[in-house]
Amino acid sequence: MSKTTNKFSPEVRDRAVRLVLENEGQHGSRWQAVMSISAKIGCSAHTLNQWVKKAEVDSGKRAGIPADVAERLKVLELENRELRQANEILRKASACFAMSELDRPLKR
């Protein structure tokens, strides 16, 4: 999740992206369409352009990692990190117990 608050709802984002893609032909370039629509909804052109690119990746029209795959990867990386930490704790505990067993006198 982003570190900043999301000022725009997903519905507004989707509508703005759809407007850019639908009205791209009526402007000289995609950037002009982005500039026009971003001014109307009150976001920066750069932000709207990022939304359009992300929508294209998610729909498969542009190369990249879709949002759902990126989120799943993030979850798996976190889980992997936690498991590595748990394994390290268990390894240290095992070594500690092994050392304490070596320090005990032998029973006869």
ABEGO torsion letter per residue (X at the ends): XBABBBABBAAAAAAAAAAAAAAAAABABAAAAAAAAAAAAGBBAAAAAAAAAAAAAAAGABBEBBAAAAAAAAAAAAAAAAAAAAAAAAAAAAAAAAAAAAABBBBX
